[in-house]
């Protein structure tokens, strides 16, 4: 009050009002000045995430199907000697120079890590080494596969047969793919090839190494049907590396947000499998070459007591034990997702026996690490790396940075709907925010896919055979958690598939997916087990039933049918789940009481909370519009 009195004495009302008007004018002018003063690239980054590339010769993720279709369409009219137009001369010359040992790459995802330090992986600065020593080299195309890099060959090999016969050239790839004009990405409607069992593999395996990018191209080919990876002979020359460092998005403005990798709540151990950089020390995590190396997950390692589980040798050698069966389950899910044309929303998986050493310093719980290295001689489940960072880490940043928050509601509608189909068909029971990765371009990858087909809750005595819990689908534990969450700037609700289709919540099935569902419907349980290596007959039985329901009744009704057992469990425990109440009728305490209870994954289906996504979603650049 004293200070206010002094101000009144010094400034007359008229003079004070004049100063206020001048301040307001200045306040209004400054934003316009800044807006026009900013360079155009800044305007673009404020509106949407930066794309990978604008080059006509580089595919963006999700365009493989259409690209392969365009190749088939143009292969008869464009000769291998096609040359770039004058406008593309410089770029074409640069690409030829850069990849003269590989010819022209269709899509470049491997970066120039040897020229600079990586922007997506860090470890403690005191342990960093000269990045010049971290260069990964492959001397010839006959050595390890060029993992993560699209075909540096004049013709992509087709999938090999189940008897591991040599692969033959595929018409889906030709030198004409490097022609000057941008390919026509409008998919050509043509009959799908009928599957011929046993299906050929989508990829070969060299020891433990798989070219997952080439495998993905084969799986999405319009002229063949393949499934899974050929058996791996195993490897004893792989280095297992810790992943408990920090990582970040690649966009220059977002690299400052370094987040720590999750150590996981299970007894399983996840490491990086390095079969390229043999002579690099433990600080290798500082190298960008990690993008080209897979992860390997061991259900348990004898001598490494993660989360107090005592893992014995017999656990990892018992063919009918849950540890080896979980690895086989990963393989069958990969075969199924390849067959159904849904593999591109999830990381690719394969298995191989590994003989190596797990390094010291592996977290055994959130508070401590194992002080010694441990010998490893057992099978592991390998997965390709996912670009970007975990959705839970995105959420940590998004609350304070609108640019990062914008990534979430920019995820293409087609990807979300395909992810929802993947989750339902393969009965995903653990799709929380740590198991979803998103990159700078708002592209989604589903990771940690070993608990599918009902594995998460399998209990035949209680008839608990498939319990779906995914943030992409309504009416379950994980979607309940995120529906009204304030995390991620309140945008998590936009990942509900219903926000991206019409009001009836129905989906027009992708052609490949519809074909696979019809096969599941018409094939016996025993045949499905044999064709796809499904580990339990009951998994094949419930897969068959979900396929019938989805084809005959559509996704909303099929989802309701799949959750009947979970609904009955919820009714038995009505004091916890309150099945008679909807969200608005519950108290905050009642809602909180249901957040973490896993006795049943059922939750009442509520209207979608789309967080700004327009009803019907965004389908402008979709390969297939999946709205019914």
Beta strands, then each sheet from edge to edge (+ up, - down):
strand 1: 121-122
strand 2: 239-241
strand 3: 246-247
strand 4: 259-260
strand 5: 269-274
strand 6: 295-298
strand 7: 349-358
strand 8: 363-365
strand 9: 368-369
strand 10: 374-383
strand 11: 389-390
strand 12: 436-438
strand 13: 444-446
sheet 1: 1+ 3- 4+
sheet 2: 2+ 5- 6+ 10- 7+
sheet 3: 8+ 9-
sheet 4: 11+ 12- 13+
end
